[in-house]
Every structure is written in C-alpha cells, then in structure tokens.
Amino acid sequence: MRLGSFAGITFGGDAEGEIWETEEVSPSLFRAPFSCDRGDGVLELSMAPDGWVKAELLLGGAMIFRAWIEDPYEEKEGWPDGADGIGEAPLRISKRGSWLSLDVVRFPGVTAGKDGYFTLEETNR
C-alpha cells in the first residue's frame, strides 16, 4: 500500500481538523494520526488477504467505525462489517481523496451531519 504522506492536510465539513503526521508501519499498514474539534484520533488502513482495504477510525481511543473499501476506477467505495456489498455503498471517497461522504444509518458510531450523512473535505488543497 503506497499512500505517500498526508501530513499537514487540513479538513473541514462535519468535523474540522488536521492530519499532523503519517506513518507507513509496514507495506500493509498505514496510520494517520489527526486532531479535530471532536478530539484526537487515528485512521488506520491495512490490506486484508482478500485484497480489500480495512479502514478503522478511532477517536479518543474508541472505535468510531470500521469499513471495508474497494478501489473502483473513479471513487472509492466502502461498507461496514457484515455488509453484503450490494447496492449503493454507504461510504464514498473521491478519486483523489479530497472528500469523504458516509451514511450514518449504516455506520451507527458516527454522529450525523447534514441530511443523515457525515462529510469531510480537504480545505488546504
């Protein structure tokens, strides 16, 4: 998993903050600690043996959500644990990673933003 560095990226939307460093722990594990108006946390991305990317978001040490992400040609799409992957994906990430939209009904650990979705976008691009 070659992701490069996301250090110094600021984000806004339903939460505002900054990814202050990144760490490629191994070829299959990537961590991005962040600070935001909801607290400090970390995003961990790891490769599963079946080719899916497991994304876990922890805030204040508590698991907020886990998603399984596939990599289609344009947007990235993700589903929560136990989902069948059929229908519209409840997690979408832009092709270049500059925005994220998550359906809070399918990810109950996430606090709703506008219209039942939690959204973030990069603000310093």
C-alpha positions in Angstrom: 0.0 0.0 0.0 1.9 3.1 -1.2 -0.1 6.1 0.0 2.6 8.8 0.5 2.3 11.5 3.1 -1.0 13.2 4.2 0.8 15.2 6.9 -0.3 18.8 7.1 -3.6 18.3 5.4 -6.5 20.3 7.0 -10.1 19.2 6.6 -13.5 20.7 7.2 -17.1 19.8 6.9 -18.9 18.0 9.8 -15.6 18.0 11.7 -12.6 20.3 11.4 -9.0 19.4 12.0 -5.6 18.4 10.7 -3.7 15.2 9.9 -0.4 16.0 11.6 1.7 13.1 10.6 1.6 9.8 8.7 3.3 6.5 9.3 3.8 3.6 7.0 4.2 0.9 9.6 4.7 -1.9 7.1 3.9 -2.4 3.4 0.4 -3.4 4.5 -0.3 -1.0 7.4 -0.7 2.8 7.2 -1.5 5.2 10.1 -2.6 8.8 10.0 -3.0 10.5 13.5 -5.1 13.6 13.5 -6.6 16.3 15.7 -10.0 17.7 15.2 -12.8 19.6 17.0 -14.1 16.2 18.2 -10.8 15.1 19.8 -7.6 13.4 18.8 -7.7 10.2 16.7 -6.1 7.9 14.2 -7.1 6.5 10.9 -5.5 3.1 10.2 -5.6 1.5 6.7 -4.5 -2.1 6.3 -4.6 -4.7 3.4 -6.7 -7.7 4.0 -5.6 -11.0 2.4 -8.6 -10.9 0.0 -7.5 -7.5 -1.5 -9.9 -5.2 0.4 -8.6 -2.3 2.4 -9.7 -2.3 6.1 -10.1 1.3 7.3 -10.6 1.9 11.1 -11.2 5.3 12.6 -10.5 5.7 16.3 -11.3 8.9 18.2 -10.1 9.3 21.8 -9.1 5.6 21.7 -12.7 4.4 20.9 -13.5 2.7 17.6 -15.9 5.0 15.7 -16.2 2.8 12.6 -14.6 0.1 10.5 -15.1 0.0 6.8 -14.0 -2.3 4.0 -13.0 -0.3 1.0 -12.6 -1.4 -2.6 -10.9 0.6 -5.3 -13.1 1.1 -8.4 -11.8 3.3 -11.2 -13.2 6.6 -10.0 -14.5 6.9 -6.4 -13.5 4.5 -3.6 -16.5 2.8 -2.0 -16.8 1.1 1.4 -19.1 -0.9 3.5 -19.4 -1.7 7.3 -18.6 -5.1 8.8 -21.2 -7.7 7.8 -22.5 -5.8 4.7 -23.2 -7.8 1.6 -21.7 -5.1 -0.8 -24.9 -4.9 -2.8 -26.4 -1.6 -3.8 -25.1 1.9 -3.2 -22.1 2.0 -1.0 -22.6 3.9 2.3 -19.1 5.2 2.3 -17.7 7.1 -0.7 -14.2 8.7 -1.1 -13.3 10.9 -4.1 -10.9 9.6 -6.7 -8.1 11.9 -5.4 -9.1 11.5 -1.7 -10.1 15.1 -1.2 -13.6 14.4 0.2 -15.5 11.7 2.0 -19.2 11.0 2.5 -20.6 8.4 4.9 -24.2 7.4 5.5 -24.6 7.4 9.3 -27.5 5.0 9.3 -25.1 2.2 8.1 -22.3 3.4 10.4 -24.1 4.0 13.8 -20.9 5.1 15.6 -20.7 8.2 13.5 -22.6 11.4 14.5 -24.9 12.7 11.8 -24.1 15.7 9.8 -26.3 17.2 7.1 -29.1 15.1 5.7 -28.0 11.9 7.6 -24.5 11.9 6.1 -21.2 12.8 7.7 -18.9 14.6 5.2 -15.3 15.9 5.2 -13.3 17.7 2.6 -9.8 18.8 2.3 -9.5 22.6 2.8 -5.9 23.4 2.0 -5.6 22.0 -1.5 
